[in-house]
């Protein structure tokens, strides 16, 4: 009898904890909606597919955008993947003999913004030439290079822009990212060699873990509270699966070698190669700290890979790759208008204003060459 009472009491306590958590989430969601000026009670339109980054498993790339997908992201902005697997720029591309291919991670794909608000779309409007968006959310340097080597022979661009953020170097020394297995390269006699492919198909975790995983996906899709707190969301994802499963610490050396390989690919198909370095907001503040002569915090891995990004740019220049570093423009904005002006370009990722800022900066660097080649 006592054992049955204890068992019943345990289940009641668990139920109370679950009810308390759900009540807390509902209150937090309502408060967030009031703060953001949104309706507290809003009917969810399930007819609009949440496609987000629209990626699905791929045995050789880890994941890729699914061709011919259309819907909205979690910010209710339009996301369209064209039949060729590239993201739409929101309108018909202009007629031109010159085309640009952009590859990279979520900052190139344009996570959190609409089709016409990405920097490739804004650059296309500024230069009046087609800019093909081959960005894929979550890619490291390794996957971005594989994507560049796949797309360059197919679309034959005149200009190839490979875009990175410092974190992408970290990803290049990992075999898994937020529970998704991925290819990686390791050095063999100083040469990057592809490992971990083909990948086996992922499986949904069984039992409670599976329900928790699907519940997290639902919250990420439909909760304004969760979308407003990316760090909390990321930590919950880390609870489900380790954020990075690192297999070596040679991300910088591997990345340098891989950029040399994509340079060779660009040369072979007659494309002019640029390395575009973008930054998270935290990276910008860290680099400003360095420029001010302050010492980095020991053990800060974000700072560690920021420093490696600076080395990667030097390595790229030595390999004959033209580097477009967005930081000088961001630092100037900070010096002239303060940190609020820089943070206004971000909503976790770069927002529409931030993407327009990037496009304008790129256009200033390559616009003259584009006009000369017409």
N, C-alpha and C positions, 0 to 999 in steps of 0.2 A: 504493500500500500504506500509506504513512504517513498519507495522508488518511483511509483507511478506519479505521485505528487511532485517529486523533484523534476521528473521528465516533463510533466505538464507545465510546471513553473518555468522551466528553461525555454519551452516553446513560446509561452506568453511573453517572456522577457525579450526574446528574439523578435516577436511580432511588434512589440512596442518600439524596439529600436528601429525596425524597418519603417513603421508608421512615422516615427519622429524624423527620420532622414527624409522621407518623401515629403512630409509637411515642410521641413526646412527648405528643400529644393523648390517647392511650390511658392513659398514666401519669397525666396531669393529671386525666382523667375519673375514674379509679379513686381518686385521692387526694381529689378533691372528694366523691365518694360516701362514702368513709370519714369525711371531716370532717363531712358532713351526716347521718351515721348511716343512709345508704341502702345497699342491697345492691350490692356491686361488680359482680356479674354478675346482670343482671335482664332477663328476657324482655320484649321490647317488644310490647305488645298493639296490633297494627296494625288490629284491628277497631274501636278507639276513634279516631275521626277527631280529629286535631289541628286545631281550628278557630281557635284564638287569638282575634283580633279579628273573624274571620269576614267580612272585607271583600273585595269584588270590584270590578273596574273599573266606573266610571260616567262617562258622557260629560260630565255637567254638574257632578257633585260631586267628580270625581276617583276616589273610591271610596266604597262604602256597604256596610253589613252585608247579607249575603245572607239573604232571608227563609227561615224554616223550616229553619234549620241547627242541628244539635245535635252536641255532642262535648265535648272537654275542651281546655283551654289547655295551654301548655307546663309549667305547674305541676300538671297533672292535676286541675284544678278544673273543674266543669261550666260550659259555655258554651252557652246556648240563645238563638237568635234566633227570635222569634215570627213568625208569618205576616205581621204588619204591619211587619216590619223593625226592631222595637225589641227590646232585650234583655230577657229574662225576669228577674223578681225572685226566681225560685226557688219561688214558690208562687202560688196564686190571689190576686188583688188583693181587698182588702176592698170591701164595698158602701159607696158614698158618692156624694153629689151633687157633691162637689168632687174635682177631679183636678189633679195637678201634672205638668208636662212638664219634664224636665231634658235640656238639650243641652250638648254640650261635647266634649272630646277623650278620650284614654284614661283620664284620671283620673275622668271621669264614666262612661264605658263600664265601667270596672273591669278594666283589663288586669292580669293576674296573680292575680285573685281569682275565686271562684265566683259564680254567679248571685245567691245570697242574701247575698253579702258585699260588694256594691257599696254606695256611699253612697245611691243612690236606693232600693235594696231596704231598707236599714236605716232610711231616713227614712220609707218606707211603713209599716214596722212601728211606728215611734214615733208617727206621727200617725194611724195607722189610716185612711188615705185612699190611693187609688191614686197612685203616682208612676211615670210612664212614663219609661223610660230610653232617650233618643235620642242618647246619646253615641256618638262614632265615633273610633276610635284615629287619631292623627296629624293631626287637624283643627286648622287655624289659626282665628283669629277669623273670617276670611272664610268658610270652609266651615261653621263653627258657625252663623253668621248665616244662611247659605243653608239649612241644615238646619232652623233655627228657623222661617224663613219658609215652608218646605215643610210642616212638621208642625203648626204652630199652626192653620191653617185646617182641617186634617184631624181633629185630635183635640180641638180647642176646649178647651184647658186653662183653669182658673181662675187658675192661677199658672204662670208660665214662669220657670224658673231657667236662665240662660245662664252656664255655668261656663267659666273660662279659667285657664291658667297663663301666666306671663310669656313663655315661649317661643312661645306662640300668636301673639303680635304679630310676632315674627320670621317665623313661617310666613306671615303675611298679606302679606309683601312678597316672596314667593317663588312661582315658577311650577313648581317641582319639589321633591319631598321624598323623599329616599332612593330616587331613581330613578323615583318615581311622579309623573307630570305632574298638575297640579291647576289649578283656576281661581284667578284672583286679581283684585283690584280695583285700578285706578289712579285718581287724582284728575283729574277734568275740571271746571275752574271750581269746585274745592273739593268736588265731589260724587263719591263712589266709583262707578265704572263697571265693570261686570263684563267681564273679558277672558279670552281663552284657551279659550273654549268654542264649539262642542263639541270635546271632546278625541278624538284618534284612539286606537284600541285599541292597548294595549301589545303588544310582541312579545318573545318570549324571545330573548336574545342567541344568535347562532350559534356553533358550534364550542366551543373551550375555555372561552370566557366563559360560555356557557350551562351547561356542566357545573359550572363554579365557582359560578354563581348557584344552581343546584339543590342543590349540595353544602352551600352556606351555609344554605339553607332547612332541609335535613335536620338540620344541626348545631343550628340554632336550635330545632327541634322536639324533638329527642331527647337533646341533650347537657346534662347537669346542669352541667358545667363552663362551657359557654357561657352558660347561663342565670344562673349565679352571677357572671358578669363582664360586666355590661351595657355598660360603657365600652369594653371590648375588642370586644364584639360590634358596637357602634355604629361603632367605628373601622374594622372590617372591612367593614361596610356602606358606610361612606364611601369605602373603597377601591374598592368595586364601582361606586358612583355617588356623585356629590357629594351631601352631606347636604341642602344648600339651594342652589337656583339662584335668586339674588335678582335681581329685575327693577327694584326701586326701593328707596328707604330711607324710605318714608313709611308704614311699618306702623302707627305710632301715629295719624297723622292719618286714615288709611283706617279703622282700627278704631273711632275716635271716631265717624266718619260712619256706619259700619255699625251701631253700637249705637243710634244715633239712628233708623236705619231699622227695626231690630227693635222698638224702642219703639213706633214708629208701627203696626207690624203687631200688636203685643200690644194696643194701644189699640183698634184696629179690631175685634178679636175678643174684647174684654172680658177680657183676661188681665192680671193684675198681674205686672209684670216685675221680676226681681231679677238683679243681676250677682253671681256668686259667684267670688271670686278664691282659687284654690288655688295651691300651691307645690310645686316639687321640694325635696328636702332641702337642696340647695345654695343655692337661693333663700332659704330660711329663714336659713341661716347668713350669707348676704350681707346680708340686711336687718338682722339683729342687729348685724352689723359696722357698717352705716350708722348704726343707732341709738346705737351706742357712740361715734360721732364719728370712726371710723377712715376713712381715705381709700380709695376703691376702687382696685384695680390698673388701671393704664392698659391699654386694649385688651381688657378683660374683657367679652365680648359678653353673657354671662349677666347681669352687673351692669348693662350698658347696657339690656337689656330689662326687668330688674327695675325700674329707674328709670322706664322708659316705662309699666310696669304701674301704678305709683303715679300717673302722670299720667293714665292711662286711667281709673282709678277716679275721679279728680277731674272729668274730662270727663263721665263717666257721671252723677255726682251733679248736675253743672250741667244735664244734660239731663233731670233729674227721675227718674233710675233709682235705685232703692234698691240700695246695695252691701252685700254680706255678705263681709267680708274675714276669712278664717280666721286670718290672722297673729297678731292679739292673743292668741288662745287658745293658739297654738303657742309664742309668745314667753313666755307665762305658764308653760307647761309647762317650757320651757327654764330660766327663772329659778328655778323651784321645785324642779325635779328633775334638771336638767342635760341635756346634749346626748344622752345615752344614752336618755332618756325620749322625746325627739323622734325619734331614729333608730329607736326601737322601733315607730314607726308606719309605717315604710317598709320595703319590700323592692324597691328601685329605685322602682317606683310605690308608692302607699299600699297597705298590706296590709289585712287584714280589720279589725284594730284601728284603723288610720288612717281607714278608711272609716266605721266606727262613730263615731269622734271627730268627723268632718265632719258626719255626719247629726245628731248630738246638738247641735252648734253651730247648724246651720241650724234645727232644731226650736225652739231657744230664741228665734230671731229671728222665725219666722213662725207658731209654734204658736198664739199668742193670736189672730192674725188668722184662722187656719183655723177655730178654735173659734167665733169670732164670726160667721163666714160660714155655719156649718152650720144 
